Amino acid sequence: MAILLIAEHDNQTLKAATLNTLGAAHHLEGEIHVLVAGAGCTAVGQAVAQLSGVTKVLLCDAPQYAERGAENLAELVRGLAAGYSHVLVPASAEGKNLLPRVAALCDMAQVSDVVGIESTDTFVRPIYAGNALATVKSIDPIKFLSIRTTAFESVGLAGTAAAVETIAAGPELGLCKLVDRELTRSERPELGAAKIIVSGGRGLGSGDNYRRVLEPLADKLGAALGASRAAVDAGFVPNDFQVGQTGKIVAPQLYLAVGISGAIQHLAGMKDSKVIVAINKDPDAPIFQVADYGLVADLFEAAPALTQAI
């Protein structure tokens, strides 16, 4: 049977998490169909059709999917799921909101945060804040999988375009209405997709110190800014900066941790980074156990010196 992947997009562009989820789908057997549901999203469907491994794009363009509310979208996916062996979404905020609803409507279990695919019914997922990996075998006829996108490589373009099939919309359930949305805009890269991240912790002492020390360094590196939960809870930065088990899961090429001790919950969100550099005055800080390069120094001296040297 075929595999159904739910694309994430903003009706204009495809989100990078979908490319990594498609990479995970390549480890399964069967044709890969991608559902693009939205309003005015034809361009997204055409872009998805160009991706490697995609055999069909299911395009559903209707007003009730303009804001991609989970209630209406779940009902649409439920109607499609019976024709597939696997249903995949990125383990993002949107995917975590959508897939449990679909699985429950189908009276089946979900396997969350998949980081490895051993066979069509056996998957690997982290437990205990990433300190252990569990191998899970699903006996349900449809496998509902949310994919940790940092664990899989993204896919590129194919030589030919897949077929785009327009499908009928599901019902407008009227269960939820979006009143307003406030977006944080920044010239820096988006945290979840950045190749370089400069992240600060409680050791910075204040929000003013965070901005004074880390922003020049991030600007020099072309990096996104992140933070530990302790820094967020202390009010140094907004919570959309948070990296960790209860924040964003990231895996950049370079992760620079400044003044972060390295609690288990934080390590769970960044330990898959390709290169980890830590600056901390405490030589026994847990962050040094996962760091590729560590500097035991006063961050207020080391970080500005690093910025000047770049």
LINVEN-V894202 format. One line per field, one symbol per residue. ss: DSSP state (@ for helix, = for strand, . for the rest). phi: phi as a letter, one per 40 degrees, with the letter a starting at -180 (. if undefined). psi: psi as a letter, one per 40 degrees, with the letter a starting at -180 (. if undefined). Layout:
ss = ???
phi = ???
psi = ???
//
This chain:
ss = .=====..=....=.@@@@@@@@@@......=======...@@@@@@@@.=..========.@@@....@@@@@@@@@@@@..=======..@@@@@@@@@@@@@....========....======....======.....=====.@@@.....=.....====........................@@@..=====.@@@..@@@@@@@@@@@@@@@..====.@@@@@.....@@@==....=.....=====.....@@@@@@@....======.....@@@@...====..@@@@@@@@@@@.
phi = .cbbbccbabgbbccddccccccccccbbhcbbbcbbabgbdccdcccccccgcbabcbbbadcbdcfcccccccccdccdccbcbbbbccbdccccccdccdcccfbcbbcfcbabcacbbbbacbffgcabbcbbcbccbccbcbccccbccbbcccbcccbbcbccccccgcabccaabbcbaccccdcbccbbbbbbcccgacccdcccccccccccgbcbbacccccccgcacccccbidbbccbaccbbbbbgbchcdcccccaccccbbbbbacccccddccbccbbbcacccbccccccccc
psi = iihhhhihifedihiddddddddddeeihiihhhhhhahffddddddddeihehdihhhhhideedefhdddddddddddddeidihiiifadddddddddddddefiiihifheihdaeehihiiiffeeihhhhhheidhhhhhhhdeeiiiiaiidiiiihhhiiiaihdfdihhdihhhhhieiihdeeidhhhhiadeddiddddddddddddddefiihiiidddddeediieeehhadebihigidhhhhhfhdfidddddeeeeidhhhhhieheehddedehdhhhhihdedddddddde.
//
